[in-house]
């Protein structure tokens, strides 16, 4: 997880089943990017204490707290998600990407936050470039890059 401000570009690579969450306040020009691997921290509470960003259920609240601490306002936030795919195809038995997305949606719903854009699912592995000067989010994977 990284948080920054105007002039920063945050990048994460290899979003397969992992969740990429981008949160941006366009007035303060502050935002953050979370790359979470697993949905629930209860599988390894000790790891969640040392690295809460590894899990969706602990990383998402920490990302929002950090943005709020930098004067980000909930009512202005632009929230986008990428990843949550099935890079191994339909034979992936644990469905990590799908579960990551479900946990995110529950957290956002409980906190009255809506997604503004998403690029999830499928089998593609994505790279995300998140420009904190503009809030522009670029997705790169197979084929041409696209804006989210």
N, C-alpha and C positions, 0 to 999 in steps of 0.2 A: 504494500500500500504506500502510495506517495501522495502528498498534498502540496500544492504550490499556488503560485499567483501569476499575474500578467507577465508574459515573456517566457514562461515555462512550457515545455512540451513533454508530456508524460507518455511513455511508450511501454506496452507490454507485448511480449511475443508468445507464440504457441498456446493460444487459448483454444484448447480442444474441449474437453468436458468441463474445464475450469470456467468460472464465472468472472467476467470482466465488468465492473460497475464503474461508470463515470458519473460524477456529480459535480455540478457547476452552478455558481451564483454569478449571473452576467453583470450585476451592478458592482459587486466587490471584485469581480474577476478573480475569484478564488475557486479552486476545484480540487478534486482528487480522483484517483484511480485505484481500485482494489482488484487484485487478481487472487481469487479464492479458489482453493483446490477441492475442498470437500464441504458437504452441506452442514453437518452437525458436529459440534465440538465434543459431544458426549462420548464419541469413540476414543478420544484421547484427551481428557481434561488437562493433563500435565502439559501436553504440547500446546493446547489452547491458551494456557497461561503464559507460556514463553513466546508464542507466535499466534495471537488471536486472528491475524489476517489470513491464516491458512484455511479458516472455516467461514462459511457464509454467515452462520448465526452469531458469531462473535465479531467478525471483521466488518460487516455492514454497519452495525451501531457505532463502532470505533471510527469508521470513515466519516459518518455524519457528525459525530462529536467533534472531530478535528476541524471539519469545515465550519461548524458553528463557532468554534473557538477562534476562528479567523474572521469573524463577523458575517459569515454566510447566514442568510435568512431562509428558513424553511419555505416560506411562501413564494420565493423567487427561484428556487432550485430547479434546474433542468437535470433530469435523471435518465441515463441511458444504460443499456446492458448489451453485452456481446458474449459470445461463446456458448457454453452449455450444449455442446454438440455431442455426437456419438462417433468419435473418430474411428472406432473399430467396427462401425456399422451396426446393424440391428441385432447382432449377436452379443453385444455388450450386455452382460447379465446384471451388472450393478446399477446401470442407468444413472451414473453420477451426474452427468450434465442436466438431465431432466430433474433430478432431485435438487441440484443446486438452484435451478430456476424456481422450483416450487417453494423452497425455503425463502428465497429472496422475495417472491410475490407475497408470501404470508407476512414477512416483516414489514414490507412497504404498506400493505393493506392495513395492518394493525396501527400503523403510524400515520395513516391518511396521506400517503405519498403515492403519486401516480407515475408510471413510466412515460417518458416523452418519446422514446424510440427504442427499438430493439433489433438485434441481428443475432438470432439464436438458432440452435438446432442444426439439423443436417449432419454432414460428416466432415465439413471443412474445418481446418485449423486456421484461426484468425490471428492477425497482428493488429493492434490498435494504436493509433497516434492521436493524442488528445491535446489540443492547443488551448492553453488557459488564457490566452489573450482574447480569443474569439469564442471559445466553447466548441469549436469545430472538431468533429470526431471523424477520423478516416479509418476505414476497415480495409485491410489488405488480406487477401487469400487468393484462391484460384481465380484467374480472370482479372479484370481491371479493378483498381481500387474504387471504393465508393464512400460517399459521405453518409453518416448515420444521423 
